[in-house]
């Protein structure tokens, strides 16, 4: 059975993520094939709302490296989690109801660094300055 979220729920849950993410260089807001909002850097996925049925409602998917993910999962298991579906990918799941704006900014900044490196390897536009 496929879980479908209504557009207002998706948009509402993503408003703060979008506002924080768009303060980072070269970040753009986009929409996935299923209509869910995402943030990208140079066309590469950085963060978005989790759409897979294994994720809890109100969950953000954020690109992080595997080492950072393990640290987050150990440090704040009430905020960060993982399901088998996402285990083999360099991402972490975030309960949006449990993360404050400062922690979200730090997480998105970390994701921005990783994603901009990936975008650069693909030959896409990449910001070379310091994250504000």
N, C-alpha and C positions, 0 to 999 in steps of 0.2 A: 504494500500500500504506500502510495506516495503522499508525503505530507506537503500541503500547500499553505503558505502564509498569505494573508491578504496584503495588498500593497501598502495601506496605511501602517500596518504593524512593521513591515520591513523598513519603510521610510523612517518612521518614528524612532525605531531602535538604532538606526544608523546615523541620525542627525548629528549627534555629538562626535561620533567617530569621523564623520565627514568633515565637520568643522575643525577638529584637531588635525586631521590628516592633511587637509588642504593648506595648512600653514607651512608644511614642509616643501622644499624645492621640487619642482617638476612632478608633483603628485596631481593626478587627475581623477575625478569621479567618473565612473562608467557604470554600465549595466551589463550583467551576465546574460547569457542566452535565455535563462529562466526568469528574467526580470528583476533579479535581486541586485542590490547596489554593491559596488566594489570600489576599491581604490587601487590605482595602478601607477607605476613609475616606468616611463619609457615603454608602455604597452605591456609590462609584466605585472602579474598579480602581486599585490602587497597585503591587502586585507579585504574582507567582505563578510557578509552574514552567512552563517553555516546553513546549507540547504539540505544536507543529507539527513535522513531519518534518525541516524544514530546520535545526532547532536541535539542537545536540549534547546527548547525555544529561547530566543534572545541570546544566541551565542554568536560570537565573532570568531572568524578564522583569520589568523595572522601569521604571515611568513616569519619564521625565526629559524636559526640553525638548531641542530639537534642538541648541542651542548647547552645553549640558552634555554631550550625547551625543558630539559631535565631539571635545570636550576629553578625555573618558574614552577614546575609541577611540585618540586620538593618544598619550595619556599611558601607557596600560597595555593594549596590544593583546593581551597574553597572558591578560588577565583579562576584558576587555570586547570584544564583537564584535557583528556585525550580519549578517543574511541578507537577501536580496532580499524575502522574504515580509514582514519587519518594517520595511523601510526607510522607508515612508511614514507610519509611526506614531511618536509621541513616546515611544519606549522604547529601552532598551539591553538587550542580552543579556549575562548575567554567568555566567562559569564558576565555579560554587560552590566547586570544588576549589582555585581560585586566589585567592579573596578572604579576607582576614582579618576578624575580628569588628569591628574599629574602622572599616575601610573600608566594611564592610557597613552599619554604623550610620550613617555619614556619607551613604552612598548612599540608604538608606531615609529619612533625615531630609530630604534634598533632594526625594525623591519625595513624602514626606508634605506638604511645603509646596505643591508643584505640585498634588497631588491634592486637598488641602483647599480650594484656590482654586477648582478645578473644581466640587467638591461645593457650595461656597458659591454659585456662579453658577447651579447647578441648584436652588437653594433648599433644599438639604439641610443638616442639622446640620453646623456647622463650628466647630472649636475656634479661638479667637482669641488664645490665649495663646502663650507662647514654648515652643518645643520643649525638653523637659528635656535 
